[in-house]
């Protein structure tokens, strides 16, 4: 046995080694022969791609199935002949000649009170912000000409990020240049293929794009229903108990919006934070409409939630509505948020926010700070008053969706008034324009899963809307709906006269 | 070198000089083992063979994912390095090379150990179990008894 210690008896001369081949045991030579044949066979193998490469079941369509699918395919027309889209196309012909602020002037000379676009704190047209933007324009030029990592970072960006972080009471903020891509980049930079995301079913389209890009397992829970969410989290916890190794590498997230743009509701943040700590889930709050509009209560919730631990939550806001020029940002703890500087695709591969807009946003935030929530409080009271009046005066004419203090409300025609269809609502908006009000029907992309079953008119309240403007809105809504209801009643009466057995 | 693949693990083994680097690593290991004065030639070769098989097993077939964050949205998190090489294509030149090298080392080892029985058993077992079987396309993405799945 040729083992450990160098043995003087055994010869290690090369010629002796060659001779040893002749006295080798047969099984050994057979084994070696097999290996050499294996190598030779290997050299003649062609390379191929196994069908279960991407982790799928390995199914491939047979030629017959492929042919059948190709034969069945019918191309869709490039332009749909949907008549409801005529109104949408017509709205593109409208030409505004003033800034789209609290009121808008159009080329036909009419000035309409703006209840359509989100200008909650009335910063559009604010002289101070405009002057700061113009000064930055003269200093920096228009665009930043590069992504953040490639000559696109300027002092205004860093200053704005610091300001945002301080405003939210968080450690760090990351600035994006396009609002939509903020949440659509933030979610996939943290959630990957084998992770689980619990998302509210009425989330906006940007969030849905982010969820799809993440390739994670998406579990939707009923809108604002924390009981349902807890039930789903409980179910997931049981799955985890059964397979702890898998659970250890699975990241779980909850994605909600602070103020749902599609519903006007506010998310139950306090309960969500409790669930977050109970089930060890990371929380994404998309605050595009709630920045500066919901005020101190929310800030308290956020800070309270985070003070308990190092804070694995993160807030994301793509804010193009509230402080005008700001495009998008994510705030949270430094450890969490810094990850996006390399992994947030919208941050790394898009040109950074134009310095003019960054400066303007910075000015807007300063104004919000200086006013110490004055405009926010005003906005909340205006929204609340509008909500109370809507409920009181338009009870059987319009149905209102949205929280009382939310600046976004959705109106739908009540059953008694008539059918709540897209053409009917578009007609209402056209009539509103004649009455001096700018209203809009909420529009969605066809693939948007968060769009409601019933179309609606989306009202956006401005903190500086006067009582008379609100009054004229309510008067119009009441008169229009009453007119509609009368017509509907008349038609019903006519049909009753013709066919008296219908009650 | 720049490439469009979201996971550099797919393509780096096509770089110039990687094969030579791999062989040089084996040589260095072998020389270190040979420098230990009191072990015999046979043991030195067996040790080299074993160390090579064990280290390549852990490098290629045990550790999953990548030491950096690839842009593939988490696809490679559950894949071993062997499964990531060449993006899952079987029997590429790289994979044939990595299959042949342990066999060549084994053949040299059996030659230098003068066909001893114990050495043969040990080396053959590690060759087949650690070096050949995990590299076969039949075991692509297979996790026996769910070991190392997550």
Interface residues (C-beta under 8 A of the other chain):
Chain A: X1 X2 X3 X4 X5 X6 X7 X10 X12 X17 X20 X21 X23 X24 X25 X28 X31 X32 X35 X36 X38 X39 X42 X43 X45 X46 X47 X48 X49 X50 X52 X53 X54 X55 X188 X192 X193 X194 X195 X213 X214 X215 X243 X245 X246 X248 X249 X342 X343
Chain B: X38 X39 X40 X41 X42 X43 X69 X73 X74 X75 X77 X78 X87 X88 X89 X90 X91 X92 X96 X99 X100 X103 X106 X107 X110 X111 X112 X113 X114 X115 X116 X117 X118 X119 X120 X124 X132 X137 X140 X141 X149 X150
